[in-house]
Amino acid sequence: MLYLSKMLFGSSLALGTMVTASSYSWMGMWMGLEINLLSFIPLISSSKNMYSSESALKYFIAQAMASTILLLSIIIFSSKALSLVEESLQSALMFNTSLLLKMGAAPLHFWFPEVMEGLSWLNSMILLTWQKIAPMVLLAYSSKTMMLLIMAVISCMFVSGIMGQNHLSLRKIMAYSSINHIGWMIAATLFFETIWTIYFTIYSVITLNILIMFKKLNIFFMNQLTLSMNREPMLKIFFILNFLSLGGLPPFLGFFPKWLTIQIMINEKFFSLAVIMILATLATLYFYMRVTFGTLVLSTNSLIHVYSPPSHMFFITTTNLATLASLILSTLIFNLL
């Protein structure tokens, strides 16, 4: 019965995103977002885990607030279409602000790390990847308020770089990492939507690889990471390479979408924004390096948590090798197109 309900809510979650992305009207888009929200709440809430129920409540409050602002801006848009009022900058600002709140972009990120802290790795995968699609698609459709979105991009860079430094929880580290990548994706959406699609796909694949390893090893904190990785040297190598790829270091696949984003920003003469984003991302890269070097250098023999050897090693190995070897293939394909 539990799996049946999970399948039902998972299907309606996917349906809500599809409705939002394919709708012809603003009201249809809003309905898709609501279906998506009301499907995700039962997936993350659990009577056995107090923290997941707390996360579900926080998520609902933040999303309901964003939906209210979104609906109000849609009413103003509709009034404008009926020629009752003139098109105003305020309605576009409200619309884009609600989308930033929905996706958890800084400076409206207050709910995102707190919600992540109470989720399982499977629900974290959904929140970090799938739940970003609908707001980003709406942002691509809407009339972009350039100054607001540029401020949001810069905020994402600095907030993720500074706030992610002192955390030992891997879920919070992944949350602040996601905020950084949201900034890059918004920047890509501002100039060329296709680059956003490439960025989101690559980010999702790398994030899924990392979270699958966390789930298989049953780890949530950095001290557990050190113990588990010492027992699995192959996973240790894959984890380090994937984390560096997530940070966007040049030999890895994660550098490719950032490369495209920087290139399009330079073509559009946004030099200062590109420089700020690159320099601010170095702070994020620093805490990636802290996690990876800690895993590489430190060793411990103490039993910190109940250890379960990972299954499906063939699947993990295949997906990681495919991801880590993809930079050469992706650049070749991009040059051929």
Solvent accessible surface area in square Angstrom, and as a share of the most:
residue,aa,sasa,rsa
1,M,188,0.84
2,L,117,0.58
3,Y,176,0.67
4,L,111,0.55
5,S,36,0.23
6,K,77,0.33
7,M,133,0.60
8,L,116,0.58
9,F,65,0.27
10,G,26,0.25
11,S,72,0.46
12,S,29,0.19
13,L,10,0.05
14,A,36,0.28
15,L,100,0.50
16,G,0,0.00
17,T,3,0.01
18,M,108,0.48
19,V,46,0.26
20,T,0,0.00
21,A,29,0.23
22,S,82,0.53
23,S,24,0.15
24,Y,224,0.85
25,S,59,0.38
26,W,78,0.27
27,M,93,0.41
28,G,15,0.14
29,M,14,0.06
30,W,53,0.18
31,M,104,0.46
32,G,0,0.00
33,L,7,0.04
34,E,33,0.15
35,I,59,0.30
36,N,11,0.06
37,L,5,0.03
38,L,105,0.52
39,S,4,0.03
40,F,0,0.00
41,I,36,0.18
42,P,46,0.29
43,L,12,0.06
44,I,2,0.01
45,S,43,0.28
46,S,44,0.28
47,S,121,0.78
48,K,196,0.83
49,N,64,0.33
50,M,142,0.63
51,Y,134,0.51
52,S,8,0.05
53,S,48,0.31
54,E,78,0.35
55,S,3,0.02
56,A,5,0.04
57,L,110,0.55
58,K,66,0.28
59,Y,6,0.02
60,F,86,0.36
61,I,93,0.47
62,A,2,0.02
63,Q,8,0.04
64,A,34,0.26
65,M,91,0.41
66,A,0,0.00
67,S,7,0.04
68,T,91,0.53
69,I,50,0.25
70,L,1,0.01
71,L,48,0.24
72,L,92,0.46
73,S,0,0.00
74,I,5,0.03
75,I,95,0.48
76,I,49,0.25
77,F,21,0.09
78,S,51,0.33
79,S,25,0.16
80,K,68,0.29
81,A,79,0.61
82,L,128,0.64
83,S,98,0.63
84,L,129,0.64
85,V,75,0.43
86,E,154,0.69
87,E,117,0.53
88,S,41,0.27
89,L,116,0.58
90,Q,121,0.54
91,S,2,0.01
92,A,11,0.08
93,L,61,0.30
94,M,46,0.21
95,F,2,0.01
96,N,0,0.00
97,T,41,0.24
98,S,0,0.00
99,L,0,0.00
100,L,3,0.01
101,L,6,0.03
102,K,12,0.05
103,M,1,0.01
104,G,0,0.00
105,A,0,0.00
106,A,0,0.00
107,P,85,0.54
108,L,45,0.22
109,H,30,0.13
110,F,109,0.46
111,W,10,0.04
112,F,0,0.00
113,P,5,0.03
114,E,75,0.33
115,V,0,0.00
116,M,0,0.00
117,E,49,0.22
118,G,6,0.06
119,L,2,0.01
120,S,54,0.35
121,W,6,0.02
122,L,99,0.49
123,N,20,0.10
124,S,0,0.00
125,M,21,0.09
126,I,36,0.18
127,L,2,0.01
128,L,0,0.00
129,T,13,0.07
130,W,69,0.24
131,Q,17,0.07
132,K,3,0.01
133,I,31,0.16
134,A,4,0.03
135,P,4,0.03
136,M,1,0.00
137,V,20,0.12
138,L,1,0.01
139,L,1,0.00
140,A,21,0.17
141,Y,111,0.42
142,S,9,0.06
143,S,65,0.42
144,K,61,0.26
145,T,12,0.07
146,M,71,0.32
147,M,137,0.61
148,L,42,0.21
149,L,1,0.00
150,I,27,0.14
151,M,115,0.51
152,A,2,0.01
153,V,0,0.00
154,I,47,0.24
155,S,28,0.18
156,C,0,0.00
157,M,0,0.00
158,F,99,0.41
159,V,31,0.18
160,S,0,0.00
161,G,1,0.01
162,I,117,0.60
163,M,93,0.42
164,G,0,0.00
165,Q,38,0.17
166,N,139,0.71
167,H,46,0.20
168,L,115,0.57
169,S,10,0.06
170,L,0,0.00
171,R,31,0.11
172,K,36,0.15
173,I,0,0.00
174,M,2,0.01
175,A,0,0.00
176,Y,10,0.04
177,S,1,0.01
178,S,0,0.00
179,I,0,0.00
180,N,1,0.00
181,H,7,0.03
182,I,0,0.00
183,G,0,0.00
184,W,3,0.01
185,M,1,0.00
186,I,0,0.00
187,A,0,0.00
188,A,0,0.00
189,T,2,0.01
190,L,18,0.09
191,F,35,0.15
192,F,100,0.42
193,E,73,0.33
194,T,74,0.43
195,I,11,0.05
196,W,24,0.08
197,T,70,0.41
198,I,43,0.22
199,Y,2,0.01
200,F,24,0.10
201,T,73,0.42
202,I,18,0.09
203,Y,6,0.02
204,S,14,0.09
205,V,61,0.35
206,I,2,0.01
207,T,0,0.00
208,L,64,0.32
209,N,6,0.03
210,I,0,0.00
211,L,0,0.00
212,I,30,0.15
213,M,0,0.00
214,F,0,0.00
215,K,94,0.40
216,K,51,0.22
217,L,0,0.00
218,N,69,0.35
219,I,0,0.00
220,F,51,0.21
221,F,80,0.33
222,M,29,0.13
223,N,84,0.43
224,Q,27,0.12
225,L,1,0.01
226,T,15,0.09
227,L,4,0.02
228,S,0,0.00
229,M,0,0.00
230,N,51,0.26
231,R,106,0.39
232,E,35,0.16
233,P,92,0.58
234,M,97,0.43
235,L,0,0.00
236,K,31,0.13
237,I,93,0.47
238,F,8,0.03
239,F,0,0.00
240,I,19,0.10
241,L,53,0.26
242,N,0,0.00
243,F,0,0.00
244,L,21,0.10
245,S,0,0.00
246,L,3,0.01
247,G,4,0.04
248,G,12,0.12
249,L,45,0.22
250,P,74,0.46
251,P,96,0.61
252,F,29,0.12
253,L,10,0.05
254,G,7,0.06
255,F,55,0.23
256,F,8,0.03
257,P,3,0.02
258,K,10,0.04
259,W,111,0.39
260,L,6,0.03
261,T,0,0.00
262,I,33,0.17
263,Q,88,0.39
264,I,31,0.16
265,M,0,0.00
266,I,79,0.40
267,N,91,0.46
268,E,85,0.38
269,K,144,0.61
270,F,60,0.25
271,F,106,0.44
272,S,81,0.52
273,L,7,0.03
274,A,4,0.03
275,V,81,0.46
276,I,59,0.30
277,M,0,0.00
278,I,70,0.35
279,L,110,0.55
280,A,7,0.05
281,T,12,0.07
282,L,97,0.48
283,A,38,0.29
284,T,1,0.00
285,L,26,0.13
286,Y,131,0.50
287,F,0,0.00
288,Y,2,0.01
289,M,60,0.27
290,R,69,0.25
291,V,1,0.00
292,T,0,0.00
293,F,103,0.43
294,G,17,0.16
295,T,2,0.01
296,L,98,0.49
297,V,112,0.65
298,L,107,0.53
299,S,92,0.59
300,T,41,0.24
301,N,154,0.79
302,S,65,0.42
303,L,130,0.65
304,I,69,0.35
305,H,25,0.11
306,V,127,0.73
307,Y,43,0.16
308,S,49,0.31
309,P,100,0.63
310,P,15,0.09
311,S,61,0.40
312,H,115,0.51
313,M,58,0.26
314,F,171,0.71
315,F,99,0.41
316,I,1,0.01
317,T,35,0.20
318,T,65,0.38
319,T,37,0.22
320,N,1,0.01
321,L,101,0.50
322,A,63,0.49
323,T,5,0.03
324,L,31,0.16
325,A,62,0.48
326,S,24,0.16
327,L,26,0.13
328,I,126,0.64
329,L,105,0.52
330,S,21,0.14
331,T,27,0.16
332,L,99,0.49
333,I,99,0.50
334,F,86,0.36
335,N,119,0.61
336,L,151,0.75
337,L,173,0.86
